[in-house]
Amino acid sequence: MYRETAMSIPFNKPTQVGREAEYMAQALQKNHLAGDGPFTKRAHALLEEVIGVPKALLTTSCTHALEMSALLLDLKEGDEVIVPSFTFVSTVNAFALRNATPIFADIRPDTLNLDETKLESLITPRTRAIAVVHYAGVGCEMDAILEIANRHHIPVVEDNAHGLFGTYKGRQLGTFGVMATQSFHETKNFTSGEGGALLINDPKYIEDAEILREKGTNRSRFFRGQVDKYTWVNIGSSYLPSDMLAAFLVAQLEERDQIQAKRRNIWETYYKELEAWAEENHVQMPFVPAHCEQTYHMFYLLFPNLENRQAAIAHLKERGIQAVFHYLPLHLSPMGEKYGGKPGDCPVTETISDQLLRLPFYTNMTEEDQRRVIEALKEFSVR
Ligand SMILES: *Cc1c(COP(=O)(O)O)cnc(C)c1O
């Protein structure tokens, strides 16, 4: 969607960090191009070890991993799922596909994460799941959220698309819910162009997840020699990426320290260079609680209102710099309205959605390009 023109600074540029082409050549040489080949196994092992989850399964996208979570939780018509209104559409669409009813939660004005103080009032006897999003890779208040969820016996799914390798109180994001989903889309910190993963923490879902991902068959057990033939045992679909994509992904995951160090440097430079300007202009900077290690997924600013946010985007565009906004409140979307969403339901989401601007941010952003963005923004004043 965001493409570069000459001399312009795009919002995002996918970055290759080293051995992507080499690993893809190896996958070609091994001639295992379908899913669950050697590189997929490497990716699973790496994710399981580094994050500390019992099971990681690569998927074709985070959207598909979320769809798997809705199927694994056996959601049905009339079941309610609490989701933040301020998120990417897939977080809610996965549950809507199962005919579950989304119940939209508002966000905190500081971290823009689901507001845990408003969570319990949304729970009803029909609540079957709570989906949280670690926005910008900053952890939600998981202690409070899990305390409420556990007391009501409601499973939590973490949409961790922004938060791979981030931590909350020293514990990896993706390890709090019964399961968590990752995205390897080209706009994320680690990418294979398109891709995702389902992380499973509650072991009772592992076997069903393997079956679901393999067209409803017990093929995974067959390959492990646990059964002597494989057959259709449940409903399922095909959620495995090609081993070619896993090869690309492994090259990125192995360079996680390099990638995160570069992104951290870009984020910190934006913060340091824009702090004084932001204060003068009543622009709010991102907030990261001391107990959260963030993932440097994005750099956003909150302008006083929609008019000056739009003026800032236009100002940057005139200088060849692509800044973008997101998310439109889901409860006010045409689909959200069908579920009864109306203005005022999630006031913080509605305000933040008008105010938020994301600056160009990608792993291989040059110092010179970042300097151009910073200088251009400093020439802008909020009136
Ligand atoms: C990117 C994103 C997704 C979807 O990821 P895909 O891999 O493109 O399906 C879901 N949720 C959030 C919060 C995202 O940012």
The ligand as an SDF file (V2000), in Angstrom:
LIG
                    3D

 15 15  0  0  0  0  0  0  0  0999 V2000
   -0.7160   -6.5240   11.1770 C   0  0  0  0  0  0  0  0  0  0  0  0
   -1.7310   -6.8650   12.2110 C   0  0  0  0  0  0  0  0  0  0  0  0
   -2.5900   -7.9750   12.0810 C   0  0  0  0  0  0  0  0  0  0  0  0
   -2.6980   -8.7840   10.8270 C   0  0  0  0  0  0  0  0  0  0  0  0
   -1.5300   -9.3590   10.4340 O   0  0  0  0  0  0  0  0  0  0  0  0
   -1.4610  -10.1960    9.0570 P   0  0  0  0  0  0  0  0  0  0  0  0
   -0.2550  -11.0420    9.2590 O   0  0  0  0  0  0  0  0  0  0  0  0
   -1.3130   -9.1910    7.9680 O   0  0  0  0  0  0  0  0  0  0  0  0
   -2.7030  -10.9880    8.9380 O   0  0  0  0  0  0  0  0  0  0  0  0
   -3.4270   -8.2800   13.1330 C   0  0  0  0  0  0  0  0  0  0  0  0
   -3.4570   -7.5500   14.2590 N   0  0  0  0  0  0  0  0  0  0  0  0
   -2.6590   -6.4630   14.4110 C   0  0  0  0  0  0  0  0  0  0  0  0
   -2.7220   -5.6950   15.6970 C   0  0  0  0  0  0  0  0  0  0  0  0
   -1.7930   -6.0720   13.3930 C   0  0  0  0  0  0  0  0  0  0  0  0
   -1.0320   -4.9870   13.5280 O   0  0  0  0  0  0  0  0  0  0  0  0
  1  2  1  0
  2  3  1  0
  2 14  2  0
  3  4  1  0
  3 10  2  0
  4  5  1  0
  5  6  1  0
  6  7  2  0
  6  8  1  0
  6  9  1  0
 10 11  1  0
 11 12  2  0
 12 13  1  0
 12 14  1  0
 14 15  1  0
M  END
$$$$
